[in-house]
Amino acid sequence: MNELKLDIQIDKDTALGRYANLALIAHTKNEFILDFALLQPQGGALVVSRVITSPQHAKALLRSLAENVARYEETFGPIPEPVAENQA
């Protein structure tokens, strides 16, 4: 399989990233909407980034994320499952 080489550019503000501790996912027939939010201690959440993508790209992202989590766990050990707040 040929590997695609991309010259990816990123501006300074985007390179800083946004912290998110909550993800909300919705979809229509033609696109997936991924909202990344900051769940605030006093309640409520603020969406800090939204990504809208095709179903094909969402599936590729799912596969890539699963592969990266597996590699992470091989290196650093298992990632614990999140505990529901009512169980904490």
DSSP file (Angstrom, degrees, kcal/mol; ACC not computed):
  #  RESIDUE AA STRUCTURE BP1 BP2  ACC     N-H-->O    O-->H-N    N-H-->O    O-->H-N    TCO  KAPPA ALPHA  PHI   PSI    X-CA   Y-CA   Z-CA
    1    1 A M              0   0    0      0, 0.0     2,-0.3     0, 0.0     0, 0.0   0.000 360.0 360.0 360.0 132.4    0.0    0.0    0.0
    2    2 A N        -     0   0    0      1,-0.1     2,-0.5     0, 0.0     0, 0.0  -0.551 360.0-132.4 -75.3 135.3    1.4    3.4   -0.9
    3    3 A E        -     0   0    0     -2,-0.3     2,-0.4     1,-0.0    -1,-0.1  -0.780  15.6-134.1 -91.3 129.1    1.8    5.8    2.0
    4    4 A L        -     0   0    0     -2,-0.5     2,-0.5     2,-0.0    -1,-0.0  -0.700  14.9-154.0 -83.6 126.7    0.4    9.3    1.4
    5    5 A K        -     0   0    0     -2,-0.4     2,-0.4     2,-0.0    -2,-0.0  -0.906  14.5-172.9-103.5 124.1    2.8   12.1    2.5
    6    6 A L        -     0   0    0     -2,-0.5     2,-1.0     2,-0.0    -2,-0.0  -0.930  25.7-140.5-118.2 141.1    1.1   15.4    3.4
    7    7 A D        -     0   0    0     -2,-0.4     2,-0.5     2,-0.0    -2,-0.0  -0.851  32.1-165.8 -94.5  98.2    2.6   18.7    4.3
    8    8 A I        -     0   0    0     -2,-1.0     2,-0.3     2,-0.0    -2,-0.0  -0.753   5.1-164.2 -95.1 130.0    0.3   19.7    7.1
    9    9 A Q        -     0   0    0     -2,-0.5     2,-0.3     0, 0.0    -2,-0.0  -0.838   5.5-174.1-110.9 148.8    0.4   23.3    8.3
   10   10 A I        -     0   0    0     -2,-0.3     2,-0.1     4,-0.0    -2,-0.0  -0.990  19.2-131.5-145.1 133.6   -1.1   24.6   11.6
   11   11 A D     >  -     0   0    0     -2,-0.3     4,-2.4     1,-0.1     5,-0.2  -0.389  32.7-105.9 -80.2 164.8   -1.5   28.1   12.9
   12   12 A K  H  > S+     0   0    0      1,-0.2     4,-1.2     2,-0.2    -1,-0.1   0.879 116.9  51.0 -61.1 -43.0   -0.4   29.0   16.4
   13   13 A D  H  > S+     0   0    0      1,-0.2     4,-0.6     2,-0.2     3,-0.4   0.918 113.6  44.7 -63.2 -42.9   -3.9   29.2   18.0
   14   14 A T  H >4 S+     0   0    0      1,-0.2     3,-1.2     2,-0.2    -1,-0.2   0.889 107.3  59.7 -67.3 -38.1   -4.9   25.8   16.6
   15   15 A A  H 3< S+     0   0    0     -4,-2.4    -1,-0.2     1,-0.3    -2,-0.2   0.773  95.3  63.9 -62.7 -26.5   -1.5   24.3   17.7
   16   16 A L  H 3< S-     0   0    0     -4,-1.2    -1,-0.3    -3,-0.4    -2,-0.2   0.799  96.6-157.1 -66.9 -27.9   -2.3   25.3   21.3
   17   17 A G    <<  -     0   0    0     -3,-1.2     2,-0.4    -4,-0.6    -1,-0.1  -0.039  11.8 -97.5  76.4 175.9   -5.3   22.9   21.2
   18   18 A R        -     0   0    0     -4,-0.1     2,-0.3     2,-0.0    -1,-0.1  -1.000  27.1-126.3-134.7 133.0   -8.4   22.9   23.4
   19   19 A Y        +     0   0    0     -2,-0.4     2,-0.4     2,-0.0    29,-0.0  -0.631  32.8 176.1 -78.7 135.8   -8.9   20.8   26.5
   20   20 A A        +     0   0    0     -2,-0.3    18,-0.2    18,-0.1     3,-0.1  -0.997  23.9 177.3-140.0 137.7  -12.1   18.7   26.5
   21   21 A N  S    S+     0   0    0     16,-1.8     2,-0.3    -2,-0.4    17,-0.2   0.144  73.6  51.9-122.3  16.9  -13.4   16.2   29.0
   22   22 A L  E     -A   37   0A   0     15,-1.3    15,-3.2     2,-0.0     2,-0.4  -0.973  60.6-165.7-151.4 135.8  -16.7   15.5   27.3
   23   23 A A  E     -A   36   0A   0     -2,-0.3     2,-0.4    13,-0.2    13,-0.2  -0.992   2.2-166.7-125.5 133.5  -17.5   14.5   23.7
   24   24 A L  E     -A   35   0A   0     11,-2.9    11,-3.1    -2,-0.4     2,-0.4  -0.971   9.1-165.7-117.3 131.4  -21.0   14.6   22.2
   25   25 A I  E     +A   34   0A   0     -2,-0.4     2,-0.3     9,-0.2     9,-0.2  -0.970  13.7 163.7-125.7 131.3  -21.6   12.8   18.9
   26   26 A A  E     -A   33   0A   0      7,-2.4     7,-3.1    -2,-0.4     2,-0.3  -0.890  12.8-164.7-133.9 165.5  -24.5   13.1   16.6
   27   27 A H  E     -A   32   0A   0     -2,-0.3     5,-0.2     5,-0.2     2,-0.2  -0.998  14.2-165.2-152.2 155.2  -25.1   12.2   12.9
   28   28 A T        -     0   0    0      3,-2.8     3,-0.1    -2,-0.3     5,-0.0  -0.605  54.0 -85.8-117.7-174.5  -27.3   12.6    9.9
   29   29 A K  S    S+     0   0    0     -2,-0.2     3,-0.1     1,-0.2     0, 0.0   0.844 127.6  33.0 -62.5 -32.1  -27.3   10.4    6.8
   30   30 A N  S    S+     0   0    0      1,-0.1     2,-0.3    24,-0.1    -1,-0.2   0.542 120.9  24.8-107.4  -9.3  -24.4   12.5    5.3
   31   31 A E        -     0   0    0     23,-0.2    -3,-2.8    24,-0.1     2,-0.4  -0.998  55.8-134.4-156.4 157.2  -22.3   13.6    8.2
   32   32 A F  E     -AB  27  53A   0     21,-3.2    21,-2.4    -2,-0.3     2,-0.5  -0.922  19.3-153.4-109.1 138.6  -21.1   13.1   11.8
   33   33 A I  E     -AB  26  52A   0     -7,-3.1    -7,-2.4    -2,-0.4     2,-0.6  -0.966   9.0-170.3-115.8 119.5  -20.9   16.0   14.2
   34   34 A L  E     -AB  25  51A   0     17,-3.2    17,-2.7    -2,-0.5     2,-0.5  -0.941   1.7-169.5-112.9 113.1  -18.4   15.7   17.0
   35   35 A D  E     -AB  24  50A   0    -11,-3.1   -11,-2.9    -2,-0.6     2,-0.5  -0.902   5.3-160.0-102.3 125.4  -18.7   18.3   19.8
   36   36 A F  E     +AB  23  49A   0     13,-3.1    12,-2.7    -2,-0.5    13,-1.6  -0.919  21.2 179.9-105.2 128.0  -15.8   18.5   22.2
   37   37 A A  E     -AB  22  47A   0    -15,-3.2   -16,-1.8    -2,-0.5   -15,-1.3  -0.847  33.4-124.8-132.1 160.8  -16.8   20.2   25.5
   38   38 A L  E     - B   0  46A   0      8,-2.5     8,-1.9    -2,-0.3     2,-0.5  -0.932  25.8-145.9-105.6 109.9  -15.5   21.3   28.8
   39   39 A L  E     - B   0  45A   0     -2,-0.7     6,-0.2     6,-0.2     5,-0.1  -0.674  21.2-142.9 -76.4 120.6  -17.7   19.9   31.6
   40   40 A Q    >   -     0   0    0      4,-2.5     3,-2.2    -2,-0.5    -1,-0.0  -0.656  12.1-128.4 -95.6 143.1  -17.6   22.5   34.3
   41   41 A P  T 3  S+     0   0    0      0, 0.0    -1,-0.1     0, 0.0     3,-0.1   0.826 109.3  55.0 -57.1 -34.7  -17.6   21.7   38.0
   42   42 A Q  T 3  S-     0   0    0      1,-0.3     2,-0.1     2,-0.0    -3,-0.0   0.456 125.7 -90.6 -79.9   1.6  -20.5   24.0   38.7
   43   43 A G  S <  S+     0   0    0     -3,-2.2    -1,-0.3     1,-0.3     2,-0.0  -0.118  85.2  67.0 105.5 155.7  -22.6   22.2   36.1
   44   44 A G        -     0   0    0     -3,-0.1    -4,-2.5    -2,-0.1     2,-0.3  -0.026  65.1-113.4  83.8 167.7  -23.1   22.6   32.5
   45   45 A A  E     -B   39   0A   0     -6,-0.2     2,-0.5     2,-0.0    -6,-0.2  -0.991  10.2-145.6-141.7 147.3  -20.7   22.2   29.6
   46   46 A L  E     -B   38   0A   0     -8,-1.9    -8,-2.5    -2,-0.3     2,-0.4  -0.964  20.3-132.3-116.0 119.4  -19.1   24.6   27.1
   47   47 A V  E     +B   37   0A   0     -2,-0.5   -10,-0.3   -10,-0.3     3,-0.1  -0.579  26.4 177.2 -70.6 124.2  -18.4   23.3   23.6
   48   48 A V  E     +     0   0A   0    -12,-2.7     2,-0.3    -2,-0.4   -11,-0.2   0.585  64.6  13.4-104.8 -15.1  -14.9   24.3   22.8
   49   49 A S  E     -B   36   0A   0    -13,-1.6   -13,-3.1     2,-0.0     2,-0.4  -0.962  57.4-161.1-160.7 143.4  -14.6   22.7   19.3
   50   50 A R  E     -B   35   0A   0     -2,-0.3     2,-0.5   -15,-0.2   -15,-0.2  -0.996   5.9-169.2-128.2 132.0  -16.9   21.1   16.7
   51   51 A V  E     -B   34   0A   0    -17,-2.7   -17,-3.2    -2,-0.4     2,-0.5  -0.986   1.6-168.2-120.4 128.0  -15.8   18.8   13.9
   52   52 A I  E     +B   33   0A   0     -2,-0.5     2,-0.3   -19,-0.2   -19,-0.2  -0.973  22.2 157.9-115.8 126.4  -18.2   17.9   11.1
   53   53 A T  E     -B   32   0A   0    -21,-2.4   -21,-3.2    -2,-0.5    -2,-0.0  -0.898  41.0 -89.0-145.0 168.9  -17.1   15.0    8.9
   54   54 A S     >  -     0   0    0     -2,-0.3     4,-2.5   -23,-0.2   -23,-0.2  -0.383  38.4-113.3 -77.2 157.9  -18.3   12.4    6.4
   55   55 A P  H  > S+     0   0    0      0, 0.0     4,-2.1     0, 0.0     5,-0.2   0.877 118.4  54.5 -57.3 -37.4  -19.4    8.9    7.6
   56   56 A Q  H  > S+     0   0    0      1,-0.2     4,-1.9     2,-0.2     5,-0.1   0.918 110.5  44.3 -64.0 -43.3  -16.4    7.5    5.7
   57   57 A H  H  > S+     0   0    0      2,-0.2     4,-2.7     1,-0.2    -1,-0.2   0.878 110.3  55.5 -70.1 -36.4  -14.0    9.7    7.6
   58   58 A A  H  X S+     0   0    0     -4,-2.5     4,-2.3     2,-0.2    -2,-0.2   0.908 108.9  48.2 -60.8 -41.1  -15.7    9.1   10.9
   59   59 A K  H  X S+     0   0    0     -4,-2.1     4,-2.1     2,-0.2    -2,-0.2   0.901 111.8  48.7 -66.9 -40.5  -15.2    5.3   10.4
   60   60 A A  H  X S+     0   0    0     -4,-1.9     4,-2.5     2,-0.2    -2,-0.2   0.886 111.0  51.5 -64.8 -38.8  -11.5    5.8    9.5
   61   61 A L  H  X S+     0   0    0     -4,-2.7     4,-2.8     2,-0.2     5,-0.2   0.907 108.2  51.8 -63.6 -42.6  -11.1    8.0   12.6
   62   62 A L  H  X S+     0   0    0     -4,-2.3     4,-2.3     2,-0.2    -2,-0.2   0.926 111.9  46.0 -58.8 -46.5  -12.7    5.3   14.7
   63   63 A R  H  X S+     0   0    0     -4,-2.1     4,-2.2     2,-0.2    -2,-0.2   0.917 114.3  47.6 -63.7 -44.5  -10.2    2.7   13.3
   64   64 A S  H  X S+     0   0    0     -4,-2.5     4,-2.3     2,-0.2    -2,-0.2   0.897 111.7  49.9 -65.6 -41.1   -7.2    5.0   13.8
   65   65 A L  H  X S+     0   0    0     -4,-2.8     4,-2.5     2,-0.2    -1,-0.2   0.913 110.4  50.3 -64.5 -42.1   -8.2    5.9   17.3
   66   66 A A  H  X S+     0   0    0     -4,-2.3     4,-2.2    -5,-0.2    -2,-0.2   0.910 111.3  48.9 -61.6 -42.4   -8.7    2.2   18.2
   67   67 A E  H  X S+     0   0    0     -4,-2.2     4,-2.1     1,-0.2    -1,-0.2   0.901 112.8  47.6 -63.8 -40.9   -5.2    1.4   16.8
   68   68 A N  H  X S+     0   0    0     -4,-2.3     4,-2.4     2,-0.2    -2,-0.2   0.874 110.4  50.9 -70.4 -37.4   -3.6    4.3   18.7
   69   69 A V  H  X S+     0   0    0     -4,-2.5     4,-2.7     2,-0.2    -1,-0.2   0.913 109.9  51.4 -64.4 -41.6   -5.3    3.3   22.0
   70   70 A A  H  X S+     0   0    0     -4,-2.2     4,-1.9     2,-0.2    -2,-0.2   0.923 111.6  46.5 -61.1 -44.5   -4.0   -0.2   21.5
   71   71 A R  H  X S+     0   0    0     -4,-2.1     4,-1.6     2,-0.2    -1,-0.2   0.897 111.6  52.2 -64.5 -40.0   -0.5    1.1   21.0
   72   72 A Y  H  X S+     0   0    0     -4,-2.4     4,-3.4     1,-0.2     5,-0.4   0.941 110.6  47.4 -59.2 -48.2   -0.7    3.4   24.0
   73   73 A E  H  X S+     0   0    0     -4,-2.7     4,-1.7     1,-0.2    -1,-0.2   0.827 107.4  56.3 -67.2 -31.6   -1.8    0.5   26.2
   74   74 A E  H  < S+     0   0    0     -4,-1.9    -1,-0.2    -5,-0.2    -2,-0.2   0.874 117.9  35.4 -63.3 -35.9    1.0   -1.7   24.9
   75   75 A T  H  < S+     0   0    0     -4,-1.6    -2,-0.2    -3,-0.3    -3,-0.2   0.905 134.9  19.4 -83.7 -45.7    3.4    0.9   26.0
   76   76 A F  H  < S-     0   0    0     -4,-3.4    -3,-0.2     1,-0.3    -2,-0.2   0.469 107.3-107.5-111.2  -4.3    1.9    2.3   29.2
   77   77 A G     <  -     0   0    0     -4,-1.7    -1,-0.3    -5,-0.4    -2,-0.1  -0.262  59.9 -26.8  96.7 171.4   -0.6   -0.4   30.3
   78   78 A P        -     0   0    0      0, 0.0    -8,-0.0     0, 0.0    -4,-0.0  -0.218  55.7-129.4 -61.3 142.1   -4.4   -0.5   30.3
   79   79 A I        -     0   0    0    -10,-0.1    -2,-0.0     1,-0.0    -6,-0.0  -0.826  31.6-120.2 -86.9 124.0   -6.4    2.6   30.4
   80   80 A P        -     0   0    0      0, 0.0     3,-0.1     0, 0.0    -1,-0.0  -0.351  26.9-108.7 -66.8 146.6   -9.0    2.3   33.2
   81   81 A E        -     0   0    0      1,-0.1     2,-0.0    -2,-0.0     0, 0.0  -0.448  41.9 -99.0 -68.8 146.3  -12.6    2.5   32.2
   82   82 A P        -     0   0    0      0, 0.0     2,-0.5     0, 0.0    -1,-0.1  -0.378  34.3-129.2 -66.0 147.4  -14.3    5.7   33.4
   83   83 A V        -     0   0    0     -3,-0.1     5,-0.1    -2,-0.0     2,-0.0  -0.852  22.2-116.3 -99.1 130.8  -16.4    5.4   36.5
   84   84 A A    >>  -     0   0    0     -2,-0.5     3,-2.1     1,-0.1     4,-0.9  -0.370  24.2-121.0 -62.7 143.7  -20.0    6.7   36.4
   85   85 A E  G >4 S+     0   0    0      1,-0.3     3,-0.6     2,-0.2    -1,-0.1   0.838 113.3  56.7 -58.5 -34.2  -20.4    9.6   38.8
   86   86 A N  G 34 S+     0   0    0      1,-0.2    -1,-0.3     2,-0.1    -2,-0.1   0.612 109.8  47.0 -75.1  -8.4  -23.2    7.8   40.6
   87   87 A Q  G <4        0   0    0     -3,-2.1    -1,-0.2     1,-0.1    -2,-0.2   0.533 360.0 360.0-102.5 -11.2  -20.7    4.9   41.2
   88   88 A A    <<        0   0    0     -4,-0.9    -2,-0.1    -3,-0.6    -1,-0.1   0.479 360.0 360.0 -77.0 360.0  -17.9    7.1   42.4
